[in-house]
Amino acid sequence: MRAHSLDLRERIVNYVNKGGTRSKAAEIFGVGLRSVYRFLAAHKKGRLKPKESWGGWRKVDPAKLSEAVKGSPDATLAELGEGLGACAMGVCHALKRLGITRKKKRRSTRRGTSSSAASS
């Protein structure tokens, strides 16, 4: 999703400052009411301009991830993430985009296998 332009933000702030209501501004300019409130708060702080960069959302390199999975097929998502500099959920989403499924059996002990039923 892209940020709203500086021009749109300025028009919304000017509309409200000239006496328009916040809800009417949201309706006229086609933005959410929360966006109008955020733009007004940002204007008061002098930071109305949108951010230049939103960060590295897709920071897991698909080629490196594929090699890591081939190299250590028993590694957990967290372990793969440590090697790639990403979180476990980032690795999970990247694997999903690549179409790689990783299902593992849980290691658990069975509960309720006591010999109390046999002693009665």
C-alpha positions as CSV (number, residue, x, y, z in Angstrom):
1,M,0.0,0.0,0.0
2,R,1.3,3.4,-0.9
3,A,1.4,6.5,1.3
4,H,-1.0,9.3,0.6
5,S,0.6,12.2,-1.2
6,L,1.7,15.4,0.5
7,D,-0.7,17.3,-1.7
8,L,-3.7,15.3,-0.5
9,R,-2.6,15.6,3.1
10,E,-2.3,19.4,2.8
11,R,-5.7,19.7,1.2
12,I,-7.3,17.6,4.0
13,V,-5.6,19.7,6.7
14,N,-6.6,23.0,4.9
15,Y,-10.2,21.8,4.6
16,V,-10.4,21.0,8.3
17,N,-8.6,24.2,9.3
18,K,-11.1,26.3,7.3
19,G,-14.0,24.8,9.3
20,G,-14.8,21.5,7.6
21,T,-15.5,18.5,9.8
22,R,-13.1,15.6,10.0
23,S,-15.7,13.1,8.9
24,K,-16.7,15.2,5.9
25,A,-13.1,15.6,5.0
26,A,-12.7,11.8,5.1
27,E,-15.7,11.4,2.9
28,I,-14.8,14.1,0.4
29,F,-11.1,13.0,-0.1
30,G,-11.8,9.3,0.1
31,V,-9.6,8.5,3.1
32,G,-10.3,6.9,6.4
33,L,-11.3,9.0,9.4
34,R,-8.2,7.8,11.3
35,S,-6.1,9.0,8.5
36,V,-7.6,12.5,8.8
37,Y,-6.8,12.5,12.5
38,R,-3.2,11.3,11.8
39,F,-2.7,14.0,9.2
40,L,-3.9,16.7,11.6
41,A,-1.6,15.4,14.4
42,A,1.3,15.2,12.0
43,H,0.6,18.7,10.8
44,K,0.7,20.0,14.4
45,K,4.1,18.4,14.8
46,G,5.4,19.7,11.5
47,R,5.7,16.2,10.0
48,L,3.0,16.1,7.4
49,K,5.3,14.8,4.6
50,P,5.0,11.0,4.1
51,K,7.9,8.7,4.9
52,E,10.5,8.2,2.1
53,S,11.0,4.5,2.9
54,W,8.8,2.0,4.7
55,G,11.7,-0.3,5.4
56,G,12.7,-3.7,4.0
57,W,9.5,-5.6,4.1
58,R,10.8,-8.4,1.9
59,K,14.2,-8.8,3.3
60,V,14.5,-12.6,3.0
61,D,16.4,-13.4,-0.2
62,P,14.5,-16.3,-1.9
63,A,17.7,-17.8,-3.3
64,K,19.5,-17.8,0.1
65,L,16.4,-19.2,1.8
66,S,16.1,-22.1,-0.7
67,E,19.8,-22.9,-0.2
68,A,19.4,-22.8,3.6
69,V,16.4,-25.2,3.5
70,K,18.4,-27.6,1.3
71,G,21.4,-27.3,3.5
72,S,19.6,-28.0,6.7
73,P,16.2,-29.5,6.1
74,D,15.6,-30.1,9.9
75,A,16.2,-26.5,10.9
76,T,13.3,-24.6,12.5
77,L,11.9,-21.4,11.2
78,A,13.7,-19.5,14.0
79,E,17.0,-21.2,13.2
80,L,16.6,-20.3,9.5
81,G,15.7,-16.8,10.4
82,E,18.9,-16.4,12.5
83,G,21.0,-17.4,9.6
84,L,19.3,-15.0,7.2
85,G,18.8,-12.1,9.6
86,A,15.0,-12.3,9.7
87,C,12.3,-13.3,12.2
88,A,10.6,-16.7,12.1
89,M,7.4,-15.3,10.7
90,G,9.3,-13.5,7.9
91,V,10.9,-16.9,7.0
92,C,7.4,-18.5,7.2
93,H,5.9,-16.0,4.8
94,A,8.9,-16.2,2.4
95,L,8.6,-20.0,2.3
96,K,4.9,-19.6,1.5
97,R,5.7,-17.3,-1.4
98,L,8.2,-19.8,-2.7
99,G,5.7,-22.7,-2.4
100,I,7.9,-24.6,0.0
101,T,6.0,-26.5,2.7
102,R,7.7,-27.5,5.9
103,K,5.6,-29.8,8.1
104,K,7.3,-31.4,11.0
105,K,5.9,-33.9,13.5
106,R,5.7,-32.7,17.1
107,R,7.8,-34.6,19.5
108,S,5.6,-35.1,22.5
109,T,5.1,-37.8,25.1
110,R,1.8,-39.4,25.5
111,R,0.0,-38.5,28.6
112,G,-2.3,-40.7,30.6
113,T,-0.4,-43.9,30.1
114,S,-0.2,-44.8,33.7
115,S,-0.7,-48.2,35.1
116,S,-3.5,-47.2,37.5
117,A,-6.1,-48.6,35.2
118,A,-4.3,-52.0,35.2
119,S,-4.2,-52.2,39.0
120,S,-8.0,-52.2,39.5
